[in-house]
Amino acid sequence: MPRFRLRYQGSDLELPPSGAFVIGRSSACSLALDDALVSRRHASIEPRADGLYVEDLGSRNGVLVNGQRIEQPRRLAHLDRVTVGAHDLVVVEVGDEQAVRCDACGALVVAIGQRCPKCGAHVVNRNHQTLVGGSALETSTLNLQPNSALDDEPTAVGSLLGSIAQKALALGRYDEAERVLSRVFVDMLARAQRGEALATAHLGEATAFALRLADGTKKPTWLDWIFEVHAASGILMSAPDVEKLHEVVRRTKYTNVGAIRRYLARLAQRADELSAPQRFQIQRLEGLLRVVSA
């Protein structure tokens, strides 16, 4: 059966391959929650032969799945939301489409073919931080076909997805914006690493979203994505994006010098074709490297 994780407060919790993952107020539970609304043994999540199930263990306040109280064990699917007391846990199916970190060279890559396109090293999924946990948008909730190609949208994130992300960001609901945008970002990184051309305008739009997410969440993975996707595509960032990076890198205390160096190395391959203003942008990126290295 597929492997699942539980996303809780920005972290992914590994579920055991067998046996129950118990949630409750007791310290003996797999996940102990300090919440008066939570019973000592409130709910269990357990893999079975035909899938992953959640069960209410006789709690006082019940267990909700996607906002509906369950009366009997309920089979869970990717991105189902389980509510226990005041706490939400999101079910995430772990797949090979996630962006992972290469142990050998440190590049953020998509584990396609299980080989890093940067250094050729074998890439494994376990125990790696994923791009925002590998979350993906459940497109059926947006009246899109589940397997629709996001490339068919008029922009990098599509008018509908972009509108939802903009509203979430405006309200400071960064977790919702992450869920909406993560699939698009993973797809863009995978295409760039396969050598497919990315439209500069589309990449610029996605970069603007990533900068807002990095600034709002303080997660370095969003800045990692910006440098890795630009390194893979060979596209020079716009001057406003470079200036915004200087601000966000300082506010988030970003430290991944390797990602910036890989991008600068890729740009060095294009040095002869760049104009004077573009070379100045590279100097600003080199200055950014000095800031992060300090």
C-alpha positions in Angstrom: 0.0 0.0 0.0 1.1 3.6 -0.4 3.2 5.2 2.4 1.6 8.1 4.3 2.7 10.8 6.7 0.8 13.2 8.9 1.5 16.9 8.6 1.1 18.7 11.9 2.1 22.3 12.6 4.5 22.5 9.6 6.2 19.1 10.4 5.7 15.7 8.7 5.2 12.8 11.2 6.2 9.4 9.9 3.5 6.7 10.4 4.6 3.2 11.3 4.3 0.6 8.5 2.1 -1.5 10.9 0.3 -0.9 14.2 -1.7 2.0 15.4 -0.5 5.7 15.6 -2.5 6.9 18.7 -3.3 10.5 19.2 -4.4 11.8 22.6 -3.6 13.8 25.8 -1.7 10.9 27.4 2.1 11.1 27.2 2.0 7.4 26.2 0.4 8.3 22.9 2.3 8.4 19.6 1.3 12.1 19.4 0.5 13.7 22.8 -1.6 16.9 22.6 -1.9 19.3 25.6 -5.5 20.2 24.9 -8.5 19.9 27.3 -10.7 19.0 24.3 -8.6 15.9 23.6 -9.2 12.7 25.5 -6.4 10.7 26.9 -6.6 8.2 24.0 -8.6 10.1 21.5 -8.0 8.6 18.0 -5.9 6.1 16.2 -4.6 6.1 12.6 -3.6 2.7 11.4 -2.5 1.1 8.0 -4.6 -1.9 6.9 -4.4 -4.1 3.9 -6.7 -1.9 1.9 -5.5 1.5 3.0 -5.0 4.0 5.9 -7.8 4.3 8.5 -8.7 6.6 11.3 -10.8 5.5 14.3 -12.4 7.4 17.2 -11.3 5.6 20.4 -14.4 6.7 22.3 -13.4 10.3 22.8 -15.7 12.9 24.4 -15.5 15.4 21.5 -15.2 13.1 18.5 -13.0 13.0 15.5 -13.6 14.9 12.3 -12.5 14.0 8.8 -12.7 17.0 6.4 -15.1 18.7 8.8 -17.5 15.7 9.3 -17.6 13.7 12.5 -17.0 10.0 12.0 -19.0 7.3 13.7 -16.9 4.3 12.6 -13.4 3.8 11.2 -12.9 5.9 8.1 -10.5 5.2 5.2 -8.2 8.2 4.6 -6.9 9.6 1.3 -4.2 12.0 0.3 -4.8 15.5 1.9 -7.7 14.4 4.0 -7.8 16.6 7.1 -8.2 14.9 10.5 -9.4 17.1 13.4 -8.7 16.1 17.0 -9.8 18.7 19.5 -8.4 22.0 18.2 -5.7 20.3 16.1 -5.7 19.6 12.4 -3.5 16.9 10.9 -3.2 16.5 7.1 -2.7 13.1 5.5 0.1 13.2 2.9 0.8 10.3 0.6 4.5 10.0 0.0 5.5 9.7 -3.7 8.5 10.0 -6.0 7.3 13.4 -7.3 8.5 15.2 -4.2 11.5 17.5 -4.2 14.2 16.1 -2.0 17.8 17.0 -1.0 20.7 15.1 -2.6 23.1 13.8 0.1 26.1 14.0 -2.3 25.9 17.6 -3.6 23.1 19.2 -1.6 21.0 20.1 -4.6 17.2 20.3 -4.3 16.1 17.8 -6.9 13.0 15.8 -7.9 13.8 12.1 -7.4 12.9 11.0 -10.9 14.8 7.9 -11.8 16.3 8.0 -8.3 19.4 9.9 -9.7 20.5 13.4 -9.0 20.7 15.3 -12.3 23.4 17.5 -10.8 26.0 14.9 -9.7 24.5 11.5 -10.7 24.3 10.3 -7.1 21.5 7.9 -6.0 18.7 9.9 -4.4 16.4 8.3 -1.8 13.2 9.8 -0.4 13.3 8.7 3.2 14.5 11.1 5.9 14.8 14.0 3.5 13.0 17.3 3.9 10.6 17.8 1.1 9.5 20.9 -0.6 6.9 22.1 1.9 6.4 18.5 2.9 5.6 17.4 -0.6 2.1 18.7 -0.3 0.0 19.0 -3.4 -3.3 20.7 -4.2 -6.3 18.4 -4.5 -7.5 19.8 -7.8 -10.9 18.3 -7.6 -11.8 20.9 -5.0 -11.2 23.6 -7.6 -13.4 21.9 -10.3 -10.3 20.9 -12.3 -9.6 17.5 -13.7 -7.4 15.6 -11.2 -4.8 15.0 -13.8 -5.1 18.2 -15.7 -1.8 19.7 -16.9 -1.0 22.9 -15.1 1.0 24.0 -18.2 -2.4 24.5 -19.9 -3.2 27.4 -17.5 -2.6 30.9 -18.9 0.2 31.6 -16.3 2.6 29.6 -14.2 0.1 29.0 -11.4 -3.1 29.6 -13.4 -5.6 32.3 -12.9 -7.7 30.3 -10.4 -4.8 28.9 -8.4 -3.1 32.3 -8.4 -6.3 34.0 -7.1 -6.6 31.5 -4.3 -3.0 31.9 -3.3 -3.2 35.7 -3.4 -6.2 35.7 -1.1 -4.5 33.3 1.3 -1.3 35.4 1.4 -3.3 38.6 1.9 -4.9 37.0 5.0 -1.6 35.7 6.3 -2.7 32.1 5.8 0.6 30.8 4.5 -0.2 27.1 5.0 -3.1 27.4 2.6 -1.0 29.2 0.1 1.7 26.5 0.4 -0.8 23.8 -0.3 -2.1 25.6 -3.4 1.3 26.4 -4.9 3.5 23.4 -3.9 2.4 21.1 -6.8 3.1 23.9 -9.3 6.5 24.6 -7.9 7.5 20.9 -7.8 6.4 20.5 -11.4 8.3 23.6 -12.5 11.5 22.4 -10.8 11.1 18.9 -12.3 10.7 20.4 -15.8 13.7 22.7 -15.5 15.9 19.8 -14.2 14.8 17.7 -17.2 16.0 20.5 -19.5 12.6 21.8 -20.5 12.4 25.5 -21.2 10.5 27.6 -18.8 8.8 30.9 -19.8 10.6 33.8 -18.1 7.3 35.5 -17.3 5.9 32.3 -15.7 9.1 31.8 -13.6 9.0 35.4 -12.6 5.4 35.1 -11.4 6.2 31.9 -9.4 9.3 33.6 -7.9 7.2 36.4 -6.6 5.0 34.0 -4.8 8.0 32.1 -3.4 9.5 35.3 -2.1 6.2 36.1 -0.3 6.0 32.6 1.2 9.7 32.7 2.3 9.1 36.1 3.9 5.9 35.0 5.6 6.8 31.5 6.8 10.6 32.0 7.3 11.1 28.6 5.7 14.4 28.3 3.8 12.9 25.7 1.4 11.2 28.5 -0.6 14.5 30.3 -1.1 16.1 27.0 -2.0 13.5 26.5 -4.6 14.1 29.9 -6.1 17.9 29.3 -6.5 17.6 25.7 -7.7 14.9 26.4 -10.3 16.8 29.3 -11.7 20.1 27.3 -11.7 18.4 24.5 -13.6 16.7 26.8 -16.1 19.7 29.2 -16.5 17.3 32.2 -16.4 18.6 35.4 -14.8 16.3 36.8 -12.2 14.9 40.2 -12.7 16.4 43.2 -10.9 13.4 43.7 -8.6 13.5 40.0 -7.6 17.2 40.2 -6.8 16.7 43.3 -4.6 13.8 41.5 -2.9 16.0 38.5 -2.3 18.5 40.7 -0.4 15.7 41.8 1.9 14.2 38.3 2.5 17.5 36.5 2.9 18.4 38.9 5.7 15.0 38.6 7.4 15.0 34.8 7.2 18.7 34.4 8.1 19.1 32.2 5.1 22.4 30.1 5.2 22.4 27.8 2.1 25.4 29.2 0.3 25.6 26.0 -1.9 22.3 26.9 -3.6 23.5 30.4 -4.5 26.8 29.1 -5.7 25.2 26.6 -8.0 23.1 29.4 -9.5 26.1 31.7 -10.0 28.0 28.9 -11.6 25.2 28.4 -14.1 25.1 32.1 -14.9 28.8 32.1 -15.4 28.2 29.8 -18.4 26.2 32.6 -20.0 28.6 35.5 -19.2 29.4 36.3 -22.8 25.8 36.9 -23.8 24.8 39.1 -20.9 24.4 42.9 -21.1 26.0 45.4 -18.7 22.8 45.8 -16.7 22.5 42.0 -16.5 26.1 41.7 -15.3 25.3 44.2 -12.6 22.5 41.9 -11.4 25.1 39.1 -11.2 27.2 41.3 -9.0 24.2 41.9 -6.8 23.8 38.1 -6.5 27.5 37.8 -5.7 26.9 40.3 -2.9 24.0 38.2 -1.7 26.4 35.2 -1.5 28.8 37.3 0.7 25.9 38.2 3.0 24.8 34.6 3.4 28.4 33.4 3.9 29.1 35.9 6.6 
